[in-house]
Amino acid sequence: MSKTVLIATEKPFAPAAVEQIKAVFSQANYEVALLEKYTDKAAFIAAVENADALIVRSDKVTSDVIEAAKNLKIVVRAGAGYDNVDCAAASAKDIVVMNTPGQNSNAVAELAFGLMVTISRKQYQGKSGTELREKRIGIHGYGNIGKCMVKIAKGFGMEVEAFGRSLTPGQSLDDGAVASQSVADLYANCDYISLNIPSNETTKASVSYDLLSAVKKGAVLVNTARKEVVDEEGLKKMMEERPDFCYVSDVAPVCAEELREKYPDRCFFTAKKMGAQTAEANINAGIAAANQIVNFLEKGDTTFKVN
Ligand code: 3PG
C-alpha cells in the first residue's frame, strides 16, 4: 500500500517549495496531504491520523498529536530547532524525529543583519543612524547559522567574536572570527550580540540580566533564535535602566507590546517568525525533509535523527 505523508504547516512553505517536495514524493509513489494555515489543533490531530510520515515547521508536535497518529514512523522538522516536537513522546512510540540542519541558515542569518541595519538606521524614520562597519559583533552559538553570520559580518567589515561549546577560548578561527574567552566576555566586548543558540533545558532564560547588564554602551541584542532563551524580566529591567540598549528580534517576546509602547525607538519585532521565510530556505529545507523521509522509509537511513 502506498505511504502517506502529511505536510502540516501553519506558516506555509512557498508554493515553489511545496511543488518540489511533492515531486520527490511522487517519484517514490507516496501520497501527499497538505494542511496549511490551520488555526485549530483539532485539524492537525485529525489530519495526522493515517500519515506514515510528517513534515512540519514550527508546528507543535505535542503528545496528543503523536498519540493520534496511528501509522506514524517519522517526523521531520523542516528546519533547525526541534524544540516544538515532543521527542520523548515520539521515542516512546518508536517514531523517528529528524531536523534538516543548515538548510535555512543563510535565510536566518540574512534576516539578523536586516534587523541590525533596521535598528541602526533608526527604523528608516528620517533620523541619522550608525553603520555596522568596524563594529564588533558577538555570535552567541557557533553552529550553522552562527557560521553564516560570521561570513556576512566580514562582508560588512565587522570584527567578529564567537562563543560556542565547540570553541577553545581565544582560538583564531579559519573564517576570521576569534573565540571569546567566556560568554560573559562576548557580551561585554561587542556592539552587536546575535543569539544563534537552540532552545533547550540548558539555554532557557540563559541570556540573563547579569549578562545583559555588562554590555557596551549602545549595544544591540539580536534574537533570531527563540524567545525562551532570553530572561524577559532581565530584559525588561535592562530596557528600563539602559536607555542606550536596543533589542531586535524575529521571535517577539511575550512582553513585546509593553516594550514597543515604552521604547519604540529601541526595539523592533517582526510580525511573525520570518527568519526562514524565503523561497530558497523553504525549498532547501522542504526537499531535504522529503528526501530524508524517503531514505528512512525505503532504506532505514537515520541520518539527522535527533531522538
Ligand atoms: C528553525 O528552527 O529552523 C527556524 O527557526 C525556522 O523556523 P520556521 O520554519 O518556523 O520558520
Residues whose N, C-alpha, C, O or C-beta is under 5 A from the ligand:
A	BS01	3PG	R57 S58 A78 G79 A80 G81 A225 K273 A276 Q277
